């Protein structure tokens, strides 16, 4: 069924509600047919309710949707704007430091 369905978001939403067992193979087919950018853009139209239904009822189908919808972000230069290695949760305004205490601590797992 997933191989014969038209590769559109309408078919995808129909599979979500009528035949979620077809989603992993249909998502794989969409990955082969569509570019990565087009695929993430189209799968961004999946509603929260649809995804919640899949997560609750068919976790394997939800995993394939999330895998198909996520992509490596476009980076011009990894060295120029790297992700920060450290983050400070300290209050940034001097006056706020004395008004309300900011409690942050680390607990190892």
C-alpha positions as CSV (number, residue, x, y, z in Angstrom):
1,X,0.0,0.0,0.0
2,X,2.8,2.4,0.9
3,X,4.5,1.7,-2.5
4,X,1.4,2.4,-4.5
5,X,0.1,5.5,-2.7
6,X,0.7,8.9,-4.3
7,X,3.7,10.6,-2.6
8,X,1.9,13.5,-1.1
9,X,1.2,14.8,2.4
10,X,-2.5,13.9,1.9
11,X,-1.4,10.3,1.6
12,X,0.8,10.6,4.6
13,X,-1.9,12.0,6.8
14,X,-4.3,9.3,5.6
15,X,-1.7,6.7,6.7
16,X,-1.4,8.4,10.1
17,X,-5.1,8.0,10.7
18,X,-6.0,4.8,8.7
19,X,-2.9,2.7,8.3
20,X,0.0,3.7,10.6
21,X,1.8,0.4,10.0
22,X,2.6,1.7,6.5
23,X,4.3,4.9,7.7
24,X,7.9,3.6,8.0
25,X,8.0,2.3,4.4
26,X,6.1,5.3,3.1
27,X,8.5,7.7,5.0
28,X,11.5,5.8,3.5
29,X,9.9,6.2,0.0
30,X,9.4,9.9,0.6
31,X,13.1,10.3,1.6
32,X,14.1,8.7,-1.7
33,X,11.8,10.8,-3.8
34,X,12.1,14.3,-2.2
35,X,15.1,16.4,-1.3
36,X,16.0,16.7,2.3
37,X,14.8,20.3,2.4
38,X,11.5,19.6,0.8
39,X,10.9,16.6,3.1
40,X,11.6,18.5,6.3
41,X,9.4,21.4,5.1
42,X,6.5,19.0,4.2
43,X,6.8,17.0,7.4
44,X,6.7,20.2,9.3
45,X,3.0,20.4,8.5
46,X,2.3,17.3,10.6
47,X,0.1,18.5,13.5
48,X,1.0,18.0,17.1
49,X,-2.2,15.9,17.6
50,X,-1.1,13.6,14.7
51,X,2.3,13.1,16.2
52,X,0.9,12.5,19.7
53,X,-1.4,9.9,18.3
54,X,1.4,8.1,16.6
55,X,3.7,8.3,19.7
56,X,1.0,6.8,21.8
57,X,-0.4,4.2,19.5
58,X,2.5,3.4,17.1
59,X,5.9,4.4,18.5
60,X,7.8,2.8,15.6
61,X,5.8,4.9,13.0
62,X,6.4,8.0,15.1
63,X,10.1,7.3,15.2
64,X,10.3,7.0,11.4
65,X,8.4,10.3,11.1
66,X,10.8,12.0,13.5
67,X,13.8,10.5,11.7
68,X,12.6,11.7,8.3
69,X,11.7,15.1,9.6
70,X,15.0,15.9,11.2
71,X,18.0,16.9,9.2
72,X,21.5,18.3,9.9
73,X,21.2,22.1,10.0
74,X,22.8,24.1,7.2
75,X,26.1,25.5,8.4
76,X,28.2,28.0,6.4
77,X,31.3,27.6,8.5
78,X,31.6,25.3,11.5
79,X,34.6,27.2,12.9
80,X,33.0,30.7,12.6
81,X,29.8,30.2,14.6
82,X,30.2,27.0,16.6
83,X,27.7,26.0,19.3
84,X,28.8,27.1,22.7
85,X,30.6,24.5,24.8
86,X,29.6,26.2,28.1
87,X,26.4,27.9,29.1
88,X,25.9,30.3,32.0
89,X,22.6,30.5,33.8
90,X,23.6,33.4,35.9
91,X,21.4,36.5,36.0
92,X,22.5,39.0,33.4
93,X,21.3,42.2,35.0
94,X,23.1,43.5,38.1
95,X,19.9,44.7,39.9
96,X,18.1,41.3,39.4
97,X,20.9,39.5,41.2
98,X,19.8,40.9,44.6
99,X,16.1,40.8,44.1
100,X,15.5,37.1,43.4
101,X,18.0,34.4,44.0
102,X,18.8,32.2,41.0
103,X,19.5,28.7,42.2
104,X,21.2,26.4,39.7
105,X,23.1,23.2,40.6
106,X,24.4,20.1,38.9
107,X,23.7,16.6,39.9
108,X,25.5,13.7,38.3
109,X,23.5,10.9,36.9
